[in-house]
Amino acid sequence: MNYQRIILVGNVTRDAERRTSQSGEVTYTAFGVGVSDGKDKTMFFPVLVFGKYGETVAQYVTKGRQVLVDGRVQVSDNDRFRVIADPVRFGSEPTAAKDSE
C-alpha cells in the first residue's frame, strides 16, 4: 500500500481564484501558500481545492490569511507539483497596519 499526505501551515500568497477546467466540466479554486522555516527561507506551494468545498474556500481565503492545508501532492506530466487540498482550515485574517501617532 502506498500513501502520502502533506500538511502545511502558512500564509496565503494570493487571493483564492475560482477556475473551470478547459473541458468546462470541473471547477476548482487555486491559491498559493508560503511556508517559512522561521529563519530566512520561505517555500511556496500552489494549492487546488475542487468542487463545492472549493467555492467555500474561495469566499474566505485571501492574501495574507493564515491557513492549514491538509492534502496530497500531485505531479503533472511536465514535473510541476501542486497540493490537492482536503480540507483547508482558516486561521487568522491579515491585520491592517495601524498608523502610529
N, C-alpha and C positions, 0 to 999 in steps of 0.2 A: 504494500500500500504506500502511495506517495501522498504527501500532504505538505502544503506550505501556507503560511499566514504571515502577514506583516501588520504591525501596529505602529502608527505614527502619531506623535503629539507635536503640533507646531502651529504656525500662523499661516493663514491663507494669504497667498501672494497675489491673487487676482480674484475679482468677484466671480461667483459661480455663473456659468452661462449655459442656458438650455440649448441643445442642438438636436438635430434629426439626422439619421444616417442617410447616405446617398440614395438608398432604396426608398426612404421615407417610411419605413416600417418600424424603426426603433428610435425612441427618444432617450436622451441621456443628458446628464449635467456634467460639465467639466470645470475644474478649477485646479489651482496649484497649491501645494503646501511646502513651506520652508521649515526645515528642522535643524536647529542649531546644536552643535556639540557643547555649547556652554563656554566656548573659548573664542576662536576666531574663524570657525568653519561652519558653513551652512550648506545643507544638501537640499535640493529641490526635487519634488515628486509631482508628476502630473496625476490627477485623480479623476476617475469617472464613476458616476452613480447612475444606474439605469432605472427606468420605469417610474411608477408613481412616487417612490421614495425620492427619486431624483428631483421631482417637482418640489417637494418639501425642502430639500437641501438648497435648491436654487433660491428659495424665498429668504433663507436665513444666513447663508454663507456669503460673507462679504470680506473684502480685502482687510487684513489686519486681525480678523477674528481668530481666536484660538479654537482649534478643533482636535478631536481624537478620531483618527481614521483606522478602522479595522477592515482589512481586506486581503486580497491576494495579488500577486504580481503577474502581469500578463506581458509577454514579449511578442512583438509583431514580427512579421517576416523580414523587415529591414533592421532588426535588432534594437528597436526602440522599446523601452519599457513604460508601463503605466500601472497604476494601482486601481484595481476594481474594488470599490469600497462597498461594504455592507456590514455594519452600519457606520454612520458618521455621528459623532456626539459633539454638541456645540458647547464651547467654553465661553470665556469672557469675550465681550464685544470690545472692539478697539475704542480707546478713550481719546477724546479730542484734547489737543494741547490747550492748556489754560494760560491765559495771559497773566503774567505776574506784574503787579503794580508796585 
